[in-house]
Amino acid sequence: MTLRSSPLSGSHARTDASLTDFGGWEMPVEFDSIRAEHEAVREAVGKFDVSHMGQVTVSGPDAAALTQRLTTNDVSALDPGEAQYAAITDADGVMLDDTVVYRLPDGVDDDYLFVPNAGHDGEMTERWLTERDDRGLDAAVTNRTEEYAMIAVQGPEAPDLLAAETDVALGDLTRFEVVSGTVAGIESLVARTGYTGERGFEVLCPWSSAETVWGALECQSCGLGARDTLRLEMGFLLSGQDFHPTEDPRTPYEAGIGWTVKLDTEFVGRDALEAVEAEGPDEKLVGIELIDRGVPRHGYEVTTPDGEPIGRVTSGTMSPTLGEPIALGYVSVAHAEPDTAVRVVVRGEPKKARTRSTPFLDR
């Protein structure tokens, strides 16, 4: 299968970035080293090419109703220029994806933008179109993933770096706000969002202008490797890794994002999730910190100190910031309280560990 290419693929080739297949896209996994890129974001500023994320717009008289029907949060609560995190669930309440939904600022042609994860844009566009037609809603749904580039600028120095290249009043933006403006002279959307836990922004600009914007932001280039260690330190979910609709089906309540479920709205999966909320899930996603030496990895078994299986690791790494092995994993509710003693079976050997709340870092 031919991999999809970022609009910045030429720039990445010129810098000899290490590339990988991610969700059907050829994307940079690292430019210098994961540790150097991770530290740049935690201590200064780094930039990420996240053009592999989907961009799907919804417009028309029933745009809000359609978007509400297919996301778990309360779309009606959004004013122009606001965004929210949500899950996309099936009729059984199982998460198909997680997403950020933007109600676009006044003056933008489209009404809403939602951002599926890499490789999900076609599937989610079709889901929106099918729901629109089934319910007779008046809305246009357009997959613009290969029309927009998306660049994340993250880190404590991100506001100063971006301020030098934009006419947007960045200091006025609060979390999950989005405005129109120029970046490096290019008409763009600038959102106060990100996936690292640091101060930062995500810039959506025309595909054809990606290299202009990327080149103007003079800071450490960062790849998917650092993006993963940064998000894991914050306990952020990774679609396909911390939940999967067939290989590891999970509800938002299991995955620790039950706060995105607004049961007083109507969406696909609402009735199933109302039952889960009332009864409580059997397992929950928790943070796990190893005490013994070792690195927890996806699929490793989690047990009690006596060896009773209670769950599995979904994501794990050696935290560059903490210098400690950390993980996310699902365990039975009876063992989900923070500071519960557990074991993680690393290459057949049980390692002492404990559960803990996330984020692992206080940001």
N, C-alpha and C positions, 0 to 999 in steps of 0.2 A: 504494500500500500504506500502511495506517495504521501510523504508528510507535508502538512501545511507549513508555510513559511511566514515568519513575522515580517512586517515592513522594515524592520531594522536588521534583517538577516545579513545584508551587505556590510553594515557597520560591525556586526558581531564577527563576521569572517575576517575583516581587516584587523581586528584585535586578537585573533586566534583564540576566541572563547571556546571552551569545551562545550559541546552540544549534546543534547539528549532528546529522545522521543518522550514528549509529555502530552498526553491526551490527544495524540495524533498530530502534534505540532513539533517541529524541530526548534528547540529553545536552548538558550545558554544555561548550563548548570553551574558554571563558575568561570570567572574571568582571570582572577589571580589565585585566590584560595578561598574556600568557604569561611575559614576563620577570619581572614583579613576583611572580607566583605561583611561578615557578621559584625565584627568590631567597629567597622566604619559606621554602620547604621546605629549601633548602640551609643557610640561616642561622638559621632560627627554627622555625616550624611552620606547616603548612597542612593543610586537610582536603579530601578528595575524595569525591564521590558516585560509588561504583563499583557501584551497584545493578544496572547492566546486566550485570554478570558473572553467569553461571549459578550456581545452587545446587541440587544434586541429591543427595538422601540415599539411602543404601543400608542396609538393616537385615535382620536375620534370621540363621538359622544359617549360611547360605552367603554372607553379605555380603562377608567377606574374600576368599573364593575368587572371587567374581564380580568384585570390584574389581581383584584381582590379574590376572585373565584379560584385563582391558581397559586396564591401565596398565603402563608399562615398569619402574617401580621395584619395590622389594621391600616389598609391603604388610605382609607378616608381621613386618617389623622395627619396625612402629609399635606403641607402647604407647598406652593411652588418653591423650588430650591431646597427641598428637604429630601432625605433618604432614610431608609430603614433596612435592617437585616431581617431576613425571613427564611423559612424553609419552603420547599416545594414538595408536597406529599401526594401519594396516591390514595385511593379510596380506603385503604387499610391504615392510613396514617403513617406509612413508611416513607422515609425521606428519599426522594429521587435526586435532590440537589439542595444546596443552600445558595442564597443569592442576596445581592443588595438591590433594592428597588429605589429608583430615583424618580421623584416628581420633578420634571425638568423646569428650569426657571422660565418665567414669562419671556416671550420673545423667541423661544426656541420652537422650531417647527413641530416637533413631537411632544406628546404629553408626558409619557413615562418611558423610562429606560430600565431594563433589568439586566443583570450581569450573571449569566450562568457560568459554570466552571468550564475549564478547557475541554473541548470536544463535545460539549452538551448543547451548543447553540442550535444546531439543526433539529435535534430531538425536542428541545424546549420551544422552538419556534413552531414546530408542527403541533405540539401539545396546545399552544395558545390558539392556533388557527382552528384546530379541531373543536376546542371548547367554544370558540367564537361562533362557529357554524352550527354546532349542536344547540346552542342557546339563542341563536338568532340575534347576536349582538352586533352593533354597528361600531366596528373598530378595525383599524389597519394595523397589522403586525408585520414588522420588517426586520429581517436578520441583517444587521449592519456590521457584523464581526469583521468583515474584510473591507469595511469603509473607514473604520476608526482604528487608530493606534491608541494604546493605553500605556502610560508611563507613570510609575510610582516614584515619588521622591520622599524618602523617609529618613528620619533621624532628628536629633535636637537642633541641628543647624539647617534643617530643610526650609523653614520659613525664610531665613536670610538668603539662602541660595536662590529660591524660587522668586522671592520678592524683586531681585535684580533683573528678572526676565519677564515679569508680568505686570499688567495694570490692575490686577485684582487686589483688593484690600485684604490681604491674607489674615491680618489680625482680627478682622471682623467675622471671619468664618469660625463657626463652632463645629463640633463633631457631627458628621453626617449632614453637612450642608454642601450645596453645589451651586456654582455661579458661572455665568458666561464671562469670558474675557479673552485677552491675548496672552500667549506665552511665546517668547522669542518672535513676536510679531505675527503669530499664527492664531486665528480664531479657534478657541478651545473651550472646553468645560473644565473647571477646576473644582475638585471635590475634596473635602476634608475627611478623607477615608484612607484606610490602609490595612495592612495585614501583618504588622510588625510589633505593634504596641507602642511605638515611638510617635512623636509628632510627625505629621507628614501629610501628603496630598497625593491625589491621583489625577493625572491630566489626560483627558480624551481630546485628541486632535485628529485632523484628517490623515488617513493612511499615507497619502502622498507627501505629507509634511513631517512625518515622524523623525526623519534624520535631522531636520532643522531643529526641532525641539530637543531631541536627545543630545545633539552636539552642543547646544547652548547651555545645558546643565552640566557644568564641569565639576564632577565629583566621582567617587568610586562607582564603577559599574558593578552590579551585583546580579548573581544568577539564582536559579531555582534552589540550589543547595543552601545558600544563606537564607533565602526566603523561608525554607522549611525549618531550619533551626530557630529562626526568629519567631515564627508563628507557634512553634512547639513550646518555646519558653513561655508564651502567653496562653497556652492551652487552647488555641484556635483550631477548629476542625479543618480537616482536609478531605474534600469529597473524593470518594473512591478508596480512601485509606482508613478514615475513622468511621465511615459508614458507606455502605454500598447497597443498592436496592435489591440485589439478588444474592450476592456473596456474603453480605453482612447487613441484613435489613434492620434498620433502627428507626425508632420514632424520635421526634425532637425531645421528648421527656427523657428517654434513655441517653441521648447525646448531650444532655446538659444545656439545651437551648429552649426549654419549655417556655421561657419568658417571651419567645417570639410567637407563641401560639395564642391568638385572641379568639377564644371560643364564642364570643358574642358576635363574630362575623361569620359569613357563609363562605366556606372554601372546601375544595375536594379533600376529603379525609377528616373533616371536622367531627363527624359523629364518632368515628373510631377513636380519635384523640380525646374526645370528651370522656369516653370509657376508660382510656389509659390514665387520664388525669385523675379520675375518681378512684380507680383501683390502685394506682401507682405502678411503675414498671418493675420488672423482676431484676433488671440489671441497670447499672448506671455507669457512665463514663467518669473516670476519676484520674487525677494525677498520680503518678507513681514515681518514687525516688528510690534508687538503689542505694543501699548502705555498703554492700560488698562491691568488690571490683567487678566490672563487666558492663556491657552496653545492651540495654533491652531493645529488641527489634520487633517489627510487625510479625504477629503470629505466635510469639512466645507465650507459653502458658503461665498463668498466675495461679498460685495455690495458697492455702493457709500454711502456717508454719509446720503443720502436721502432714502436709502433702495433699490435702483435699483440693481438687480442681475447683476454682471459683471464677475463672475468667481468662481473658487473653489480652495481650498488648496489641494496640492498633498502630501506634507511632512511638518511636523512641530514638534517642540520640545521646551523645555526650554534650551537655550544654556548654557552649563556648564561654558564656558569661559566668555561670556558676561553677564550672569545672567539675560538675557532677552528672552522673547518668540519670536521665529523666525520661518519662514515658507517659503516654495516655493509654488507657485500656478500660475495657468493660469488666466489672466484677459484680457479683450478686449484691443486692441491696444490703444484705446483712453485713457485708464487709466493706461497704463504701464510705464509712465515716472516716474523716481525716485522721491520720496517725494510727491507722489499723496496721498491725504487723502482717506482712504477706511475704511470699517468695515469688521470684520470677525465675523460671527455668531457662537458663542461658546455656545452650549447647549441652543439654542434659543435666546440668548442675543447678540445683536450687540456690538462688542468691537472696540474701536478706534484703528486704525492701519494706517500704511503708507507703500507704496511701496518703495523699495530701490534696488540699484544695488547689485549684488553679486560679489565676496565673502563677507560674513558678517565680516570676519576677514581679515586683511591685512597681507598676507603671501607671 
